[in-house]
């Protein structure tokens, strides 16, 4: 039986990663397999995903490409779609269900945290980089764990995408409740896999970036 929820999740995660790869711009293009492999998708899954996203007008397949697969770029419609998913994860977009629901986080309310000043922008960039490194290191450990099932690995990748995506948007648009609940689920999963040392390293960076814990 085809798992529709998993397919929708993969499409959303792919579009979200493509957004980051091209810097949130509709001009640059990138190898489709590069995007997929960076979030743990197989080459076959990427092929299916980009055909769907292209048919829906969310991406454009620009060349046949090489070993990195056909090159793809974000369309204006795709840009709008992923920005809506990021800034309003509790709401569905035209093509995707709410990000909150797709990762099984229920009953969340929007929340804001204080926006940094202009002078703090460089510090925020550094915090975001540190956060992404810490989270990606944790996900790498989960993916290499023999104790982790494929479903657990997929959940971990999704949780990581949510946290990293929220860190990259403006502070006043973040849903800090969503981040907190997502981190709790990622932390619980990591502890169950005996990876508590790695969550301990990530926790201070999460706290510094989002102002909780």
C-alpha positions as CSV (number, residue, x, y, z in Angstrom):
1,X,0.0,0.0,0.0
2,X,1.3,3.5,-0.9
3,X,2.0,5.6,2.2
4,X,0.5,9.0,1.1
5,X,1.6,10.8,4.3
6,X,5.2,9.7,3.7
7,X,5.1,10.9,0.1
8,X,3.8,14.3,1.1
9,X,6.4,14.5,3.8
10,X,9.2,13.7,1.4
11,X,7.9,16.3,-1.1
12,X,7.7,19.0,1.6
13,X,11.2,18.1,2.9
14,X,12.7,18.2,-0.5
15,X,11.2,21.6,-1.4
16,X,12.3,22.9,1.9
17,X,15.8,21.7,1.4
18,X,15.9,23.1,-2.2
19,X,14.8,26.5,-0.8
20,X,17.9,26.5,1.4
21,X,20.2,25.2,-1.3
22,X,19.3,28.1,-3.6
23,X,19.2,30.7,-0.9
24,X,15.5,31.3,-1.2
25,X,15.9,32.6,-4.7
26,X,14.2,31.6,-8.0
27,X,17.3,32.1,-10.1
28,X,19.9,29.6,-9.1
29,X,19.7,25.9,-10.0
30,X,21.2,22.8,-8.3
31,X,21.6,19.1,-9.0
32,X,18.4,17.4,-7.9
33,X,20.2,14.4,-6.4
34,X,22.5,16.7,-4.4
35,X,19.4,18.1,-2.7
36,X,17.8,14.7,-2.1
37,X,21.0,13.0,-0.8
38,X,21.5,15.8,1.7
39,X,18.3,14.8,3.4
40,X,18.6,11.0,3.1
41,X,16.5,10.4,0.1
42,X,17.3,7.7,-2.5
43,X,17.9,8.6,-6.1
44,X,14.7,6.9,-7.1
45,X,12.7,8.8,-4.5
46,X,14.2,12.1,-5.8
47,X,13.2,11.2,-9.4
48,X,9.6,10.6,-8.3
49,X,9.6,13.8,-6.1
50,X,10.9,16.2,-8.8
51,X,8.5,14.9,-11.4
52,X,5.6,15.7,-9.0
53,X,6.9,19.1,-8.0
54,X,7.6,20.0,-11.6
55,X,4.1,18.9,-12.7
56,X,2.6,21.1,-9.9
57,X,4.7,24.1,-11.0
58,X,6.7,24.3,-7.7
59,X,10.1,23.6,-9.4
60,X,11.4,23.7,-12.9
61,X,13.7,21.0,-14.3
62,X,16.2,23.1,-16.2
63,X,18.7,20.5,-17.7
64,X,19.2,16.8,-17.8
65,X,22.3,17.3,-15.6
66,X,25.1,14.7,-14.9
67,X,26.0,12.5,-11.9
68,X,24.2,15.0,-9.7
69,X,21.0,14.4,-11.5
70,X,18.8,16.8,-13.5
71,X,19.3,20.4,-12.4
72,X,16.3,22.0,-10.8
73,X,15.3,25.5,-9.7
74,X,12.6,26.9,-7.5
75,X,9.7,28.6,-9.2
76,X,7.9,31.7,-7.8
77,X,5.0,29.4,-6.9
78,X,7.3,27.0,-5.1
79,X,9.0,29.9,-3.2
80,X,5.6,31.2,-2.0
81,X,4.6,27.7,-1.0
82,X,7.6,26.9,1.2
83,X,7.6,30.4,2.8
84,X,4.0,29.8,3.8
85,X,4.9,26.3,5.2
86,X,7.8,27.7,7.2
87,X,6.1,30.8,8.6
88,X,2.7,29.2,9.3
89,X,3.5,25.5,10.1
90,X,0.1,25.0,11.7
91,X,-1.7,25.8,8.4
92,X,-1.9,23.8,5.2
93,X,-0.6,25.2,1.9
94,X,-2.1,24.6,-1.5
95,X,-0.1,21.3,-2.0
96,X,0.9,20.2,1.5
97,X,-0.8,19.5,4.8
98,X,0.2,21.5,7.8
99,X,3.9,20.9,8.7
100,X,2.8,20.5,12.3
101,X,0.4,17.7,11.5
102,X,2.8,15.9,9.1
103,X,5.3,15.4,12.0
104,X,2.6,14.5,14.5
105,X,2.8,17.6,16.6
106,X,-0.7,18.6,17.5
107,X,-2.6,21.5,19.1
108,X,0.2,24.1,18.7
109,X,-0.4,27.8,19.0
110,X,1.7,30.5,17.3
111,X,4.3,32.1,19.6
112,X,6.9,34.8,19.1
113,X,10.2,35.6,20.7
114,X,12.0,38.9,20.8
115,X,13.6,40.0,17.5
116,X,17.3,40.8,17.6
117,X,18.6,44.3,16.8
118,X,20.3,45.1,13.6
119,X,23.6,45.0,15.4
120,X,23.0,41.4,16.4
121,X,22.6,40.1,12.8
122,X,26.1,38.7,12.6
123,X,25.7,37.0,15.9
124,X,22.5,35.4,14.8
125,X,24.1,34.1,11.6
126,X,26.8,32.5,13.7
127,X,24.2,31.0,16.0
128,X,22.2,29.6,13.1
129,X,25.4,28.0,11.7
130,X,26.3,26.5,15.0
131,X,22.7,25.2,15.5
132,X,22.6,23.5,12.1
133,X,26.0,21.8,12.6
134,X,24.9,20.5,16.1
135,X,21.6,19.2,14.8
136,X,23.1,17.7,11.6
137,X,25.7,15.9,13.8
138,X,23.0,14.5,16.0
139,X,21.0,13.3,12.9
140,X,24.1,11.7,11.5
141,X,24.5,9.7,14.7
142,X,20.9,8.6,14.6
143,X,21.2,7.6,10.9
144,X,24.3,5.5,11.6
145,X,22.7,3.8,14.7
146,X,22.0,0.2,14.3
147,X,19.2,0.5,16.8
148,X,17.3,3.1,14.8
149,X,14.5,2.0,12.5
150,X,13.9,3.6,9.1
151,X,10.8,5.3,10.5
152,X,12.8,6.7,13.4
153,X,15.5,8.0,11.0
154,X,12.8,9.6,8.9
155,X,11.2,11.3,11.9
156,X,14.6,12.5,13.1
157,X,15.3,14.1,9.7
158,X,11.9,15.8,9.8
159,X,12.4,17.1,13.3
160,X,15.8,18.5,12.3
161,X,14.3,20.2,9.2
162,X,11.7,21.9,11.3
163,X,14.2,23.3,13.9
164,X,16.7,24.4,11.3
165,X,14.0,26.0,9.1
166,X,12.6,28.0,12.1
167,X,16.1,29.2,12.9
168,X,16.5,30.7,9.4
169,X,13.4,32.8,9.4
170,X,13.0,36.2,11.2
171,X,12.7,36.0,15.0
172,X,9.2,37.6,15.0
173,X,7.9,35.0,12.6
174,X,9.2,31.9,14.5
175,X,6.9,29.5,16.2
176,X,8.9,28.9,19.4
177,X,6.2,26.4,20.8
178,X,6.7,24.3,17.6
179,X,10.4,24.3,18.0
180,X,10.2,23.4,21.7
181,X,7.9,20.5,21.1
182,X,9.9,19.3,18.1
183,X,13.1,19.4,20.1
184,X,11.5,17.5,22.9
185,X,10.5,14.7,20.4
186,X,14.0,14.7,18.9
187,X,15.6,14.6,22.3
188,X,13.3,11.7,23.4
189,X,14.1,9.8,20.3
190,X,17.9,10.3,20.8
191,X,17.7,9.2,24.4
192,X,15.9,6.1,23.4
193,X,18.8,5.3,21.1
194,X,21.4,6.0,23.8
195,X,22.6,9.2,22.1
196,X,22.1,11.4,25.1
197,X,25.7,12.8,24.9
198,X,24.9,14.3,21.5
199,X,21.6,15.9,22.6
200,X,23.5,17.4,25.6
201,X,25.9,19.1,23.1
202,X,23.0,20.4,21.0
203,X,20.8,21.6,23.8
204,X,22.9,24.8,24.7
205,X,22.8,25.8,21.1
206,X,19.1,25.3,20.9
207,X,18.7,27.4,24.1
208,X,20.9,30.2,22.8
209,X,19.1,30.4,19.4
210,X,15.5,30.2,20.6
211,X,15.7,31.4,24.2
212,X,14.3,28.4,26.0
213,X,15.3,25.2,27.8
